Amino acid sequence: MEIAVYDDCYEDALYLKTFLKGQSVRIYSDSDCLILDIKENGRHFDLYLLDIFMERAMNGIELAGKLRQIDEETAICFISSSNAFYREAYDLYAVQYLLKPVKEENVRSLLGRVSRNLLRDRERSLSFKWRGQVGSIPYGNILFISSREHTVSIYCKDGTVQECKGKLNEISLQVSEDIFVRCHQSFLVNIYQADSLRGNELIVSGCSVPVSRRYYAEVKKRYQEILFEEVD
């Protein structure tokens, strides 16, 4: 796993690194250097560990906002001596919030969760048939799925829409119900891609997906579980 540690106290960063054995870790104390490494040098990180309080640099909350503009899905964990920034962490979809002094067991738990999510996105996929061709789309690339008559449309993160013949009931049996939630007679949504739940609709990457009364309670329950999933 590729991990970036952002902290202006080198001793704290090295202490944290001792819990990250077996991982590829780079330490940054300057936000510009980190962003330059990503944008111009093509460096990719699976997890960012960001200290919130920075005396001589951009704080972790501000940096997380910039990282979210670059990659909406990347895993971010905040580290702080105070729990005063839980709300900001929630708004930025942090996978965890660690209080100093950081404990090794909490870091191990975090690494395990991020690793499982990476495997889920990389290995699990939805198979489809269309005009004699067979293909598959990784779960992590799917926003939502809709159906009309006997045509199913798979809406993807890159803006493409893959069509295939079939029924939504058949698709719902094929995919993981922990990831894809039925929100309407004609829609399945990747709940991990939902940005917000507003009344009777889910906002998914700027698209409005209807939530019918029949499915609302379950959708709300699962959406809230995702928001607070194992966040300390």
trRosetta pair geometry for C-beta under 8 A, 3 or more apart (Angstrom, degrees):
i j d omega theta_ij theta_ji phi_ij phi_ji
1 23 4.9 -33 65 -132 90 104
1 24 6.9 -164 88 32 41 80
1 46 4.8 -96 -160 58 87 142
1 47 6.3 22 163 8 122 115
1 111 7.0 -174 36 -150 161 94
1 114 6.9 83 -140 111 149 120
1 115 6.5 -91 -65 -86 133 88
1 118 7.4 -166 -107 -15 102 164
2 23 7.7 173 -88 -180 15 90
2 24 5.0 -26 -107 77 60 114
2 26 8.0 3 -172 4 84 104
2 43 7.8 -167 175 177 142 87
2 44 6.1 90 76 101 156 69
2 45 4.8 -129 119 -123 101 50
2 46 5.1 117 53 1 74 88
2 47 7.6 161 89 28 52 70
3 20 6.0 -115 63 -157 158 143
3 23 5.2 29 3 150 125 132
3 24 6.7 152 22 81 74 56
3 25 4.9 -21 74 -105 104 73
3 26 7.5 172 90 25 54 64
3 45 6.3 86 -123 -158 17 104
3 46 6.8 -46 -72 59 61 84
3 47 4.8 -17 -113 71 84 99
3 48 7.6 165 -160 -89 62 26
3 49 6.6 25 180 -6 107 106
4 25 7.8 152 -95 -156 21 58
4 26 5.5 -24 -112 69 68 93
4 27 8.0 148 -164 -97 56 22
4 28 6.2 0 -173 5 102 118
4 34 6.2 98 -174 -141 143 115
4 45 4.5 -46 -13 -111 105 160
4 47 7.5 -173 29 96 65 53
4 48 5.0 -14 66 -115 102 74
4 49 7.1 -171 93 30 52 69
5 13 5.0 132 129 -147 131 96
5 16 5.9 155 -134 92 139 133
5 17 6.6 -93 -17 -69 162 89
5 20 7.9 -139 -55 -9 125 160
5 25 6.1 22 -11 -172 112 105
5 26 7.2 -175 26 89 76 41
5 27 4.8 -25 71 -109 106 69
5 28 7.0 163 83 25 52 68
5 49 4.8 -13 -112 68 68 111
6 28 5.1 -22 -106 73 72 98
6 29 7.4 144 -160 -96 59 28
6 31 7.2 45 -148 -90 132 71
6 34 6.3 -14 -95 -68 114 157
6 48 6.7 11 -5 -174 114 97
6 49 6.9 178 24 89 70 57
6 50 4.6 2 56 -118 120 67
6 51 6.1 -139 103 21 73 78
6 54 7.9 -44 147 -80 97 133
6 60 6.3 144 95 -106 123 90
6 63 6.3 -145 159 107 168 165
7 10 7.5 154 102 -83 99 28
7 12 5.2 -122 165 89 148 111
7 13 4.3 -178 61 -68 125 97
7 16 7.3 134 -12 13 153 141
7 27 7.1 -51 43 -158 90 97
7 29 6.6 -42 89 -99 40 76
7 49 7.9 -23 -36 114 106 95
7 51 4.2 87 -105 -14 80 136
7 54 7.8 -154 -143 -99 37 93
7 79 7.5 -27 -84 71 114 134
8 29 4.6 97 -110 -153 58 100
8 51 7.2 -123 12 74 71 142
8 54 5.0 111 -10 -147 125 84
8 55 6.0 -138 89 38 150 80
8 56 5.5 152 -154 45 151 92
8 57 5.4 170 -72 16 125 116
9 12 4.0 55 95 12 113 113
9 13 6.7 165 89 -15 60 84
9 51 7.5 139 25 -108 94 173
10 13 5.4 -55 -147 37 37 114
10 14 6.2 36 155 -19 69 104
10 27 7.2 83 -132 152 74 146
10 29 7.1 -46 -70 -63 81 133
11 14 5.9 -54 -148 37 30 109
11 15 6.4 35 151 -22 63 105
12 15 5.5 -52 -149 34 33 115
12 16 6.4 32 153 -17 65 104
12 51 7.2 71 113 -86 140 142
12 100 7.7 -32 -143 -119 125 133
13 16 5.8 -54 -151 36 31 110
13 17 6.3 37 149 -26 64 106
13 27 4.6 91 164 -139 140 127
13 29 7.8 -97 -38 -69 152 91
14 17 5.3 -50 -147 31 35 118
14 18 7.1 47 152 -31 61 92
14 27 7.6 -14 -64 -84 61 158
15 18 6.0 -44 -165 14 34 113
15 102 7.6 139 120 49 107 110
16 19 6.1 -60 -170 33 45 107
16 20 6.9 31 141 -16 72 114
16 49 6.5 177 164 133 147 154
16 79 7.4 -50 -98 -100 144 166
16 102 6.0 40 -104 56 89 154
16 107 7.4 166 -158 -101 78 145
17 20 5.3 -67 -150 40 45 113
17 25 5.3 159 -129 119 99 161
17 27 7.0 -56 -63 -64 130 117
18 21 7.2 -1 -176 -44 40 95
19 102 7.2 -115 4 123 157 119
19 104 4.8 -162 -116 -123 115 77
19 107 4.2 61 143 82 139 160
19 108 7.2 -110 -177 -48 103 74
20 23 4.5 -70 172 47 92 125
20 25 5.1 91 112 -66 142 138
20 107 7.0 -95 -66 168 73 132
20 111 7.5 163 -121 -81 72 135
23 111 7.3 -119 -61 -129 139 129
26 37 7.7 -163 127 170 157 167
26 43 7.8 -23 20 -180 162 148
26 45 7.9 -109 40 -92 111 118
28 31 7.4 101 142 -88 126 31
28 33 5.6 -173 -143 86 110 110
28 34 4.3 72 -179 -67 172 104
28 37 7.8 -130 -85 8 135 141
29 56 7.7 19 162 78 107 107
29 57 6.2 174 160 -23 65 154
30 33 4.2 73 83 5 106 110
30 34 7.0 178 93 -11 57 84
30 57 5.8 -142 -112 -119 46 136
31 34 5.6 -56 -152 37 38 113
31 35 6.2 30 156 -14 72 107
31 57 5.8 152 -13 172 92 110
31 58 4.1 -17 -13 41 151 126
31 62 7.8 -37 -105 100 165 101
31 63 4.8 -138 -121 -103 123 113
31 66 7.3 90 177 49 123 150
32 35 6.0 -57 -143 42 30 105
32 36 6.0 34 155 -22 65 109
33 36 5.7 -54 -144 37 28 114
33 37 6.4 34 154 -24 62 105
34 37 5.8 -54 -154 30 29 113
34 38 6.8 22 152 -15 62 106
34 63 7.3 35 73 -159 145 127
35 38 5.7 -56 -152 37 36 110
35 39 5.9 15 161 -5 72 113
35 66 6.3 -45 -94 138 131 133
35 67 7.9 -130 -95 -80 88 71
35 70 7.6 -170 -138 -50 87 148
36 39 6.3 -63 -132 48 26 97
36 40 5.3 -24 -171 28 68 117
36 41 6.8 57 136 -6 69 104
37 40 7.5 -46 -91 54 10 79
37 41 4.8 -41 -150 46 48 129
37 43 4.4 -19 155 30 92 137
38 41 7.3 24 -11 53 10 83
38 42 7.8 27 -172 -131 31 7
38 43 5.5 -80 -90 67 45 83
38 44 7.4 89 -132 -89 80 39
38 45 7.5 -64 -95 4 107 100
38 67 8.0 149 -39 -122 174 81
38 70 6.1 38 136 177 142 160
39 70 7.1 -108 -73 -121 90 129
45 48 5.9 83 116 -66 140 78
45 74 6.8 60 88 -156 83 131
46 74 7.4 -167 -161 -147 25 85
46 75 6.4 13 153 32 62 114
46 114 6.5 118 142 160 106 122
46 118 6.1 -5 -153 -86 129 137
47 74 7.7 177 -94 176 27 87
47 75 4.6 -30 -106 85 73 113
47 76 7.7 164 -159 -87 57 26
47 77 6.7 10 -174 2 102 108
47 95 8.0 -71 -129 39 97 142
47 110 7.8 114 -153 148 146 107
47 111 7.8 -83 -27 -107 171 64
47 114 5.2 10 -78 -159 125 165
48 64 7.4 169 100 -104 140 80
48 67 6.2 -44 -14 -154 167 169
48 74 6.6 54 -6 140 108 120
48 75 7.1 171 22 95 68 59
48 76 4.9 -13 63 -115 105 72
48 77 7.0 179 88 30 55 65
49 77 5.2 -16 -109 72 65 104
49 79 6.0 35 177 -23 88 122
50 60 3.5 137 147 -148 106 111
50 63 5.9 -169 -140 78 137 123
50 64 5.9 -153 45 -61 169 99
50 76 6.4 -8 5 -166 121 97
50 77 7.1 159 22 82 73 49
50 78 5.6 -37 73 -110 91 59
50 79 6.7 176 84 20 37 83
51 54 6.2 117 98 -67 103 85
51 60 5.3 -168 87 -53 33 129
51 78 8.0 99 -125 -165 14 63
51 79 5.0 -43 -97 75 59 102
51 80 7.2 132 -159 -81 57 55
52 59 5.8 20 178 179 54 103
52 60 4.2 -86 -96 41 41 121
52 61 6.0 39 -139 -31 90 88
52 78 5.5 41 -57 -169 102 110
52 79 6.9 -159 -8 76 79 47
52 80 4.2 4 21 -89 127 109
52 82 7.7 -97 74 52 141 90
52 85 5.6 173 -134 23 156 163
53 59 6.5 -17 -111 -131 24 105
53 60 7.7 -22 -1 3 29 105
53 80 6.5 105 -9 -133 93 82
53 81 6.8 -32 12 21 138 101
53 82 7.9 82 -40 17 124 107
54 57 4.4 -67 158 66 134 81
54 58 6.4 24 71 82 148 29
54 59 4.9 -172 26 -100 99 52
54 60 6.7 136 -25 -32 111 72
58 62 4.9 -112 -179 86 102 125
58 63 5.2 122 114 -58 118 92
59 62 5.2 91 61 12 75 102
59 63 7.1 -146 98 -4 36 93
60 63 5.6 -57 -143 40 33 111
60 64 6.1 40 157 -26 67 104
60 78 5.7 129 129 -130 139 89
60 79 7.4 176 -87 44 169 67
60 80 7.7 -135 45 -69 144 96
61 64 5.8 -52 -150 30 29 113
61 65 6.9 33 151 -21 60 101
61 78 7.5 25 -75 -114 70 132
61 85 6.3 -125 -72 -160 126 137
61 88 4.9 -19 -131 157 127 145
61 92 7.3 -167 -147 -24 70 151
62 65 5.8 -51 -159 28 34 114
62 66 7.0 29 148 -14 64 102
63 66 5.7 -56 -155 36 39 110
63 67 6.3 38 149 -20 70 106
64 67 5.5 -54 -145 38 35 112
64 68 6.3 40 154 -24 66 103
64 76 5.3 96 -132 -169 110 156
64 78 7.3 -41 -57 -77 147 100
64 92 4.8 46 136 -176 129 155
64 94 7.4 -29 -149 -78 152 97
65 68 5.8 -51 -150 31 30 113
65 69 7.0 33 150 -21 60 100
65 92 6.7 -94 -75 -106 62 122
66 69 5.7 -50 -159 28 37 114
66 70 7.0 31 147 -14 65 104
67 70 5.6 -57 -155 37 39 110
67 71 6.5 -35 169 46 74 87
67 74 6.4 -88 158 68 110 136
67 76 6.6 133 92 -84 141 128
68 71 7.3 -86 -131 73 25 48
68 72 6.0 49 -168 -113 72 52
68 74 7.9 -140 -96 46 49 97
68 76 7.8 -54 -65 -23 89 148
68 92 6.1 -126 -54 -150 142 89
68 93 7.7 120 -113 39 123 107
70 74 7.9 2 89 1 93 137
71 74 4.2 63 108 -21 124 113
73 140 7.4 90 -165 -171 157 108
75 95 4.8 -8 -156 -13 94 142
75 114 4.8 93 -179 -123 177 114
75 117 7.0 128 -73 73 128 145
76 92 6.4 -54 78 135 146 112
76 93 7.3 92 41 91 108 71
76 94 5.1 -81 96 -115 91 70
76 95 6.6 142 60 6 44 85
77 94 6.2 106 -112 -171 34 99
77 95 5.7 -53 -74 63 83 89
77 96 4.5 -1 -125 64 104 89
77 97 7.2 -166 -163 -79 69 30
77 98 6.3 35 165 -5 112 105
77 110 5.9 28 -93 -155 155 143
78 85 6.6 -114 153 100 159 125
78 89 5.1 -108 12 -101 140 116
78 94 5.4 -38 -6 -132 99 153
78 96 7.8 -156 36 100 62 53
78 97 5.0 -3 63 -121 101 74
78 98 7.2 -176 93 30 51 67
79 98 4.9 -17 -108 72 74 101
79 99 7.9 159 -157 -97 58 12
79 100 6.5 73 172 -54 92 91
79 102 6.3 -32 -137 -71 119 123
80 83 7.2 150 92 -77 121 33
80 84 7.8 -121 148 39 147 75
80 85 6.1 146 -53 33 170 121
80 97 7.2 -21 24 -174 108 91
80 98 7.7 141 25 82 60 54
80 99 6.4 -40 77 -113 68 57
80 100 6.8 -121 113 -4 22 95
81 99 7.0 79 -133 -163 25 75
81 100 4.6 -39 -88 48 71 117
82 85 7.0 87 96 -3 94 89
82 99 7.8 170 21 -128 5 96
83 86 5.8 15 174 -41 80 107
83 97 7.4 93 -131 137 76 130
83 99 6.4 -31 -67 -87 89 121
85 88 4.6 -42 -172 40 87 117
85 89 5.9 95 127 -26 84 95
85 97 7.6 -172 87 -142 86 130
86 89 5.5 -58 -149 37 33 114
86 90 6.2 39 152 -24 67 104
86 97 6.2 -141 -108 32 71 179
87 90 5.5 -51 -151 32 32 115
87 91 6.5 30 152 -18 64 105
88 91 5.7 -53 -148 36 33 111
88 92 6.3 14 157 -4 66 112
89 92 6.1 -70 -147 48 28 99
89 94 3.9 -48 -171 18 90 140
89 97 4.9 15 -159 -80 173 122
89 231 7.4 157 130 -167 123 132
90 93 7.7 29 179 -72 31 32
90 94 7.2 -56 -60 28 26 94
90 227 6.9 36 -155 179 94 102
90 231 7.7 118 -91 137 74 167
94 97 5.8 72 116 -62 143 84
94 231 6.7 100 95 -129 88 122
95 110 6.9 113 113 -148 112 91
95 113 6.6 170 171 110 122 127
95 114 6.4 85 134 -78 168 92
95 117 8.0 -111 -121 -6 140 158
95 230 7.8 1 175 87 74 98
95 231 7.0 -158 164 -91 28 88
96 106 7.6 160 172 172 141 98
96 109 7.9 135 -106 101 154 99
96 110 4.9 -98 20 -107 159 110
96 113 7.6 123 -44 58 122 145
96 230 7.0 -38 -88 123 96 86
96 231 5.7 -166 -109 -126 44 61
96 232 6.0 36 -159 14 88 93
97 231 6.1 47 6 -176 94 92
97 232 5.8 -138 63 70 74 78
98 102 5.1 35 155 -116 131 97
98 103 8.0 -151 -156 30 110 70
98 106 5.6 134 -119 131 109 137
98 107 7.4 30 -105 -72 155 72
98 110 7.4 -52 -57 -51 122 145
98 232 6.8 59 -90 58 49 134
99 102 7.6 167 86 -86 36 56
99 232 7.6 -113 -5 119 92 124
102 106 6.5 -125 -169 68 75 122
102 107 6.3 61 162 -50 116 110
103 106 4.6 86 69 5 91 106
103 107 7.2 -164 94 -6 48 85
104 107 5.7 -58 -152 37 37 110
104 108 6.2 37 153 -20 70 106
105 108 5.6 -51 -146 36 34 114
105 109 6.4 39 153 -22 64 103
106 109 5.6 -50 -149 34 33 114
106 110 6.5 36 151 -21 63 104
106 232 6.8 -25 -142 -29 121 159
107 110 5.5 -53 -151 35 34 115
107 111 6.4 34 153 -19 66 104
108 111 5.8 -52 -146 36 32 111
108 112 6.4 34 154 -21 63 106
109 112 5.8 -56 -151 34 29 113
109 113 6.5 27 154 -18 64 107
109 230 7.4 -149 155 -180 114 126
110 113 5.9 -60 -151 36 30 108
110 114 6.3 22 157 -13 67 108
111 114 6.0 -57 -144 40 30 106
111 115 6.1 32 157 -21 65 110
112 115 5.8 -57 -147 37 27 112
112 116 6.4 27 156 -19 63 106
113 116 5.8 -54 -150 34 30 111
113 117 6.5 29 153 -18 64 106
113 230 5.9 -161 -104 94 153 153
114 117 5.7 -55 -150 36 33 112
114 118 6.4 36 152 -22 66 104
115 118 5.7 -53 -149 34 32 112
115 119 6.4 29 154 -16 65 105
116 119 5.8 -56 -149 38 32 110
116 120 6.2 38 151 -25 65 106
117 120 5.4 -50 -147 32 32 116
117 121 6.4 26 157 -14 65 106
118 121 6.1 -59 -150 39 29 105
118 122 6.0 12 159 -9 66 117
119 122 6.0 -65 -136 45 28 102
119 123 5.4 -7 178 7 69 122
120 123 7.0 -64 -119 46 12 89
120 124 5.6 -20 -167 15 55 124
120 139 6.6 -60 154 67 82 136
120 140 7.3 118 110 -56 78 103
120 179 7.4 171 174 -79 125 136
121 124 7.4 -41 -93 44 10 89
121 138 6.1 57 173 161 59 123
121 139 6.3 -118 -121 73 48 89
121 140 3.0 44 -148 -52 99 140
122 138 6.6 -28 -129 -138 21 140
122 140 7.3 4 -50 7 42 139
123 138 8.0 85 40 -130 14 102
124 138 6.9 92 81 -153 53 69
124 139 4.7 4 100 -9 102 125
124 176 6.8 -5 -179 -16 151 128
124 179 7.8 150 110 -2 147 162
125 136 4.2 66 135 164 132 114
125 137 5.9 166 -162 79 95 29
125 138 4.7 -57 -96 -93 93 42
125 139 6.3 -132 -97 -26 35 68
126 136 6.4 162 79 -155 38 71
126 137 5.2 -16 56 58 93 86
126 139 6.7 107 -25 -81 91 65
126 142 6.4 44 10 -51 134 153
126 154 6.9 -179 93 -123 142 145
126 171 7.4 26 -155 -154 126 96
126 174 6.7 94 -137 118 83 121
126 175 5.8 -15 -96 -87 108 105
127 134 7.0 -4 -171 -173 100 93
127 135 7.3 168 -150 94 58 36
127 136 4.7 -33 -96 -96 62 92
127 174 7.4 -114 44 180 85 140
128 134 7.5 168 87 -151 43 52
128 135 5.8 -18 61 66 86 80
128 136 7.1 152 14 -95 73 40
128 137 7.2 13 2 0 118 101
128 152 7.7 -138 -130 84 122 121
128 154 6.9 -119 -56 -15 156 144
128 162 6.5 128 68 138 161 125
128 164 4.0 -119 -173 -70 115 159
128 166 7.8 -119 -138 2 85 139
129 132 7.7 6 -176 -110 94 5
129 133 7.0 162 -155 81 57 44
129 134 5.4 -23 -101 -98 77 69
129 164 5.9 106 63 -154 45 113
129 165 6.8 -43 88 43 91 91
130 133 5.7 -25 69 61 71 92
130 135 7.3 -29 24 21 104 110
130 162 7.1 -138 -26 178 156 88
130 163 6.0 116 -125 93 135 67
130 164 4.6 -97 -68 -103 97 72
130 165 7.0 150 -105 -4 60 77
135 162 7.5 -115 84 -157 135 144
137 141 5.5 -116 177 77 93 118
137 142 5.8 100 123 -62 122 103
137 154 6.1 155 33 145 159 148
137 156 6.5 -114 -158 -96 139 119
137 162 6.4 -172 -49 25 141 155
138 141 4.8 86 67 3 87 104
138 142 7.5 -160 96 -13 49 88
139 142 5.9 -65 -156 28 38 111
139 175 7.3 130 -108 -149 106 106
139 176 7.1 -4 -110 28 149 115
139 179 5.6 1 -173 149 136 160
139 180 7.8 -119 -142 -43 105 101
139 190 6.8 149 178 -122 80 125
140 157 7.9 -27 138 -15 64 141
140 192 7.9 -52 -117 93 65 136
141 156 5.2 0 150 -151 93 100
141 157 5.3 -113 -157 16 58 107
141 158 7.1 -12 -163 -9 106 95
142 145 6.8 -2 -178 -51 124 94
142 154 6.0 -60 -127 -173 108 101
142 155 7.2 96 -161 74 66 54
142 156 6.0 -53 -102 -104 47 65
142 157 7.6 -72 -41 -25 9 84
142 180 7.9 -15 106 -88 133 112
142 190 5.2 138 100 -44 86 137
142 193 7.6 -134 101 -20 52 151
143 155 4.7 -56 59 105 109 99
143 156 6.5 159 -1 -129 92 11
143 157 6.0 139 -50 -70 97 61
143 189 7.6 -35 149 -148 59 74
143 190 6.0 -125 -161 32 18 115
143 193 5.0 -142 -131 134 60 157
143 204 5.0 130 -180 149 104 122
143 205 5.3 -77 -121 18 136 130
143 207 6.9 84 146 38 144 134
144 155 5.3 7 59 49 70 118
144 187 6.1 -2 173 -166 122 100
144 188 6.4 170 -163 90 72 52
144 189 4.3 -23 -110 -111 105 67
144 190 6.3 -130 -75 9 52 76
144 193 7.4 -139 -45 78 75 132
144 204 5.5 104 -28 83 118 166
144 207 7.3 -135 25 93 128 135
144 209 5.3 -170 -104 -99 172 145
145 152 6.3 2 -178 -177 105 103
145 153 7.0 165 -157 84 56 51
145 154 5.3 -15 -108 -106 89 65
145 155 7.1 -161 -82 17 37 78
145 168 6.9 152 122 -126 108 94
145 171 6.0 -136 141 142 155 154
145 180 7.2 8 16 -148 120 130
145 187 7.0 147 81 -155 53 52
145 188 4.4 -1 55 57 104 101
145 189 7.8 -154 25 -74 66 32
146 152 7.3 165 88 -156 40 57
146 153 5.0 -10 62 58 88 101
146 155 7.2 42 1 -20 98 111
146 168 7.7 -42 -173 -89 26 126
146 186 5.6 28 -159 147 81 91
146 187 5.2 -18 -101 -98 77 75
146 188 7.9 -160 -71 27 37 65
147 151 6.9 163 -153 87 64 46
147 152 4.8 -27 -99 -102 89 70
147 153 7.2 179 -85 16 36 72
147 166 7.8 -91 -118 96 122 72
147 167 6.5 65 -157 -156 156 43
147 168 3.9 -127 -7 -46 144 105
147 171 7.6 -176 -60 14 124 135
147 186 5.4 -138 57 -153 74 73
147 187 7.9 -158 15 -69 74 37
148 151 5.7 -15 65 63 77 93
148 153 7.5 17 10 -7 97 111
148 186 6.8 39 -74 -152 63 127
150 165 6.0 8 144 -155 97 80
150 166 7.1 132 -178 42 71 11
150 167 6.8 -46 -130 -70 63 74
151 163 5.8 -13 -173 -164 106 110
151 164 7.5 148 -156 76 62 31
151 165 6.5 -47 -103 -105 57 51
152 163 6.9 147 80 -156 50 56
152 164 5.2 -23 63 66 100 81
152 165 7.3 83 16 174 89 5
152 166 5.0 -25 -8 66 128 95
152 167 7.3 -177 -58 -107 112 3
152 168 6.3 150 -108 -76 108 65
152 171 5.9 139 -139 -46 155 142
153 161 5.3 -5 -172 -178 104 111
153 162 7.4 148 -159 76 51 42
153 163 5.4 -24 -101 -98 69 75
154 161 6.8 153 72 -161 48 55
154 162 4.4 -17 58 62 108 94
154 163 7.5 -169 17 -77 77 26
154 164 7.1 25 -12 6 111 106
155 161 5.5 -17 -100 -107 62 85
155 207 7.1 -39 157 23 159 173
156 159 7.0 -34 82 38 82 21
156 160 4.8 -2 49 64 123 82
156 161 7.1 -165 11 -84 84 34
156 162 6.7 57 -29 -6 119 100
157 193 7.5 -135 -82 -129 101 134
157 205 6.7 -167 -125 -91 68 160
166 170 5.1 -109 -178 68 109 135
166 171 6.3 110 122 -47 132 94
167 170 4.8 95 64 3 82 103
167 171 7.3 -151 98 -4 44 86
168 171 5.4 -53 -148 38 41 113
168 172 6.1 44 153 -25 71 104
168 185 7.8 124 68 158 149 49
168 186 6.5 179 -31 -143 159 38
168 187 7.7 -45 -139 -41 150 9
168 188 6.4 173 -163 -23 106 106
169 172 5.7 -51 -146 32 30 113
169 173 6.9 30 154 -18 60 104
170 173 6.0 -57 -157 33 32 110
170 174 6.7 29 149 -20 64 109
171 174 5.6 -61 -152 35 36 112
171 175 6.3 14 162 -8 73 109
171 188 6.5 -139 110 4 119 152
172 175 6.5 -59 -135 41 29 97
172 177 7.5 51 -179 -91 82 89
172 180 7.0 -149 -125 115 65 122
172 182 6.0 18 -122 -70 138 112
172 188 5.9 -172 -88 -86 88 136
175 179 6.8 -103 162 72 105 105
175 180 4.3 25 120 23 137 145
175 188 7.1 118 52 160 147 152
176 179 4.5 58 84 19 109 104
176 180 6.3 119 72 15 58 89
177 180 6.6 -70 -114 67 32 73
177 181 7.3 78 -170 -94 64 53
179 190 5.9 -15 160 -141 89 76
179 191 6.6 -162 -171 32 36 88
179 192 6.2 -34 -145 -5 82 113
180 188 4.8 22 177 169 110 116
180 189 6.9 160 -150 76 63 29
180 190 5.8 -36 -93 -90 71 55
180 191 7.3 176 -109 -9 18 84
181 188 7.0 156 73 -159 31 68
181 189 5.7 -27 60 62 84 83
181 191 4.7 56 -3 -54 122 116
181 215 7.8 138 154 175 93 123
181 218 7.0 -175 -165 127 113 100
181 219 5.7 130 141 -110 136 73
181 222 5.2 175 -96 80 147 159
182 187 7.5 130 -156 92 53 58
182 188 5.7 -39 -94 -103 56 76
182 215 5.6 -127 114 -122 81 143
182 218 7.8 20 67 93 81 136
183 187 5.3 -41 65 97 92 108
183 188 7.3 136 13 -123 81 25
183 189 5.2 13 -4 4 132 117
183 202 6.2 -60 -149 -6 168 129
183 209 6.3 69 83 134 146 111
183 210 7.1 162 125 100 105 50
183 211 4.6 -67 -180 -110 105 75
183 212 7.1 136 150 16 56 72
183 215 5.1 178 -145 111 32 142
183 219 4.9 68 -113 -93 92 138
184 187 4.0 40 50 33 108 102
184 209 7.4 -152 2 164 128 83
184 210 4.9 66 -78 93 150 93
184 211 6.4 -126 -56 -116 93 25
184 212 4.7 115 -117 -15 71 103
184 215 6.4 -117 -60 30 35 140
185 212 6.5 35 -13 -13 80 156
185 214 7.8 57 -52 49 85 142
187 209 5.5 160 -178 -171 153 103
187 210 6.4 145 8 58 148 77
189 193 7.3 -133 174 63 85 100
189 194 6.3 59 151 -67 129 108
189 202 5.6 49 -144 75 172 157
189 204 6.1 -149 -150 -64 115 149
189 209 5.3 122 -85 125 128 163
189 219 7.9 52 47 -132 127 113
190 193 4.3 51 91 10 106 115
190 194 7.6 -172 93 -30 58 76
190 204 7.5 113 56 -144 81 135
191 194 5.5 -29 -156 0 47 120
191 219 7.8 -169 -106 -149 114 71
191 222 5.4 -72 -132 133 163 116
191 223 6.1 -135 -159 -88 110 64
191 226 5.6 -170 138 -42 108 151
192 226 6.3 -159 -95 -145 58 138
193 204 5.3 52 119 -152 100 102
193 205 6.4 -30 170 -28 108 102
194 197 6.8 26 163 -58 133 80
194 202 4.9 -62 -131 -172 117 118
194 203 7.0 101 -165 68 71 51
194 204 5.4 -54 -104 -89 55 86
194 223 6.1 -67 89 -122 151 106
194 226 7.6 103 51 75 109 154
195 203 4.7 -59 63 101 104 98
195 204 6.5 168 3 -103 86 29
195 205 7.0 150 -29 -48 118 33
195 206 7.9 50 6 -42 150 41
196 202 7.4 168 88 -156 44 55
196 203 4.6 13 53 40 87 116
197 201 7.8 171 -155 92 51 40
197 202 5.6 -26 -104 -104 68 72
197 203 7.8 -146 -73 14 24 78
197 211 7.4 22 -148 -21 96 158
197 219 7.1 154 -123 135 133 104
197 220 6.3 145 159 -107 163 70
197 223 5.1 73 -40 147 137 170
198 201 5.6 -18 70 69 85 86
198 202 7.8 145 25 -105 70 22
198 203 6.2 42 5 -25 114 108
200 210 6.5 2 140 -157 91 73
200 211 5.1 -148 -171 65 55 85
200 212 7.4 46 -167 -98 109 21
200 213 7.6 -32 -123 -63 120 64
200 216 6.9 -58 -119 -99 75 121
201 208 4.8 -7 180 -167 140 93
201 209 6.3 144 -163 69 78 43
201 210 5.6 -46 -103 -106 83 40
201 211 5.9 -170 -89 7 24 90
202 208 7.6 143 73 -158 44 46
202 209 4.5 -22 62 63 95 103
202 211 5.9 95 -24 -47 88 112
202 219 7.1 -116 -58 180 121 131
202 223 7.5 -156 -112 -92 113 137
203 206 7.1 11 -176 -100 94 12
203 207 7.2 151 -157 72 52 39
203 208 6.2 -25 -101 -97 65 60
203 209 7.7 -179 -84 18 17 81
204 207 5.2 -31 70 63 81 93
204 209 5.4 24 7 -10 120 123
211 215 6.2 -121 -166 85 77 100
211 216 5.4 98 145 -99 111 74
211 219 5.2 -126 -140 64 127 168
212 215 5.4 69 62 23 82 95
212 216 6.9 -122 97 -42 37 85
213 216 5.6 -32 -140 -9 32 122
215 218 5.7 -67 -168 50 65 107
215 219 5.4 65 138 -28 91 110
216 219 5.7 -63 -145 39 29 111
216 220 6.1 26 161 -19 67 109
217 220 6.0 -57 -148 37 26 110
217 221 6.3 27 155 -19 63 109
218 221 5.6 -54 -146 36 32 113
218 222 6.3 24 159 -13 66 108
219 222 6.1 -61 -146 41 27 104
219 223 6.0 28 157 -21 65 111
220 223 5.7 -55 -142 37 27 112
220 224 6.3 24 160 -16 63 108
221 224 6.1 -61 -152 38 25 107
221 225 6.5 29 151 -22 62 107
222 225 5.4 -51 -149 32 35 116
222 226 6.6 36 153 -20 65 102
223 226 5.9 -54 -155 32 32 111
223 227 6.7 34 150 -22 64 104
224 227 5.5 -48 -148 30 37 115
224 228 6.5 0 165 11 68 108
225 228 6.8 -81 -149 54 25 84
225 229 6.0 56 152 -73 65 89
226 229 5.4 -19 -142 -25 31 121
228 231 5.5 -107 -157 34 51 110
